[in-house]
Amino acid sequence: MVTVDEVRALAGSLPRSSEAFVRGRIKFRVGRIVWLAFSRDGSVMGFAFPKEWREALVQSEPEKFLLPRPSDLRYNWAVVRLAAIDAEELRDLVLDAWAFVVPKSVVEDYVATLK
């Protein structure tokens, strides 16, 4: 199980990412694009994800992943239960969601710093 604080530490360290508190929820943005958001109770996390693959993601592991609420289905968005993932899965989800919304050159520069 991962915590909101673990996610915040990783998401806040990524280039161009900023944290916001909106209507009682922690959200991360790149510019005006929200790419990560928590439920008010911190049990689930919404993240940027291609809507074309969302159905397959949820069907592959329904104990982990959920469809977003009906009003968010028009967005590139999926939801995960934080209690159902480990630190490695968290890192992959957060980095992929962030990479989905920043320019490719920013991702390439970030990856180069990891080597």
N, C-alpha and C positions, 0 to 999 in steps of 0.2 A: 504494500500500500504506500502511495506517495501522498505528500501533504501539499497544501496550497503554498506554504512557504518555500518548499523545494521548487515548485513550478515558478514562483515569483523570482527566485534567485537566478534561475536559468533564463527565463524570458527577459528579465531586466538587464541581463548582461549582453544581450544580442544587439548588434548595430541597428540604429534607427528605431528601436523599440522603446516605447514609453508606457508607463503604468498610469491608469486613470481609475478613479472611483466614481461610478455612475449609477445613480438610483440604487445604492446599497450593494453594488456588485463591483468586484475587481475586474478590470479589463486591460488588455494590452493592445496598443495600437502601433501602426507604422503610418505616420501622417494621420490621416483621418480614417484609415481602414482598421477596423477591429479585427484582430486575427486570433485572439484568445480571450475567453471570458469564463468566469466561475459563477455557479449558482450562488444564491445568497448564503446557503448553508455550507458551501464549499465541498459538497459531495460529488458534483459533476463539473466537467469542464468542456465548454464548447471550443472548437478550434477550426481554423480555416482548412477546408478539405474540398477537393473537386466534387461537385454534386453528381457528376456522371458516375463516380465510383462509390458514392455514399451507400447506396442500397446493398452493394456487394460487401462492403465493410461491415455493415450492421448484420447482415445475414451470416457472415463468416464467424463472428464472435458476438452473438446477441447478449451474452452475459457481461460484455465489456462496453459495447458501443450502442448508441441510440441515435435515432433520427432526431433532428432538431424539432422544436415545437412547430406546428403548422405555419405560423406566420414567418418562420425563418427558413422554410423549405426553398424559397426562391434564391437564397444565398448559398455560396460555396461554404458549407458549414456541416459539421458533424459533432457528436457529443460522446464523451467517454466518462465512465464511472471511475473516479480516482481510486477507490478501494480495490478495483479489479486489475490495476496495472502495477508494474514494478518500475524501478528507477530507469532501467534501460529503455523500456517501452515509452516512458514519459519523455525521455530525452529525444527519442526518434519522432514522437508525435509533435513535440514543441518545435524542434528544428525544421521538420517538414512543413508545419503550418506557417512558420516564419518565412521560410524559403518560398512559399507559395505567394507571398505578398510583397516581397522586396525585389528589386532588380537583380538579375542573375549575376551581375558584376559584384554586387554586395555579398552575395552568397559565396562566390569564388574567392573574394578577398578574405572572408571570414574563414573559410575552409583552409586557405593557405596559411593562416596564422596558427592553425591547429597542428600543422605538420612540423 
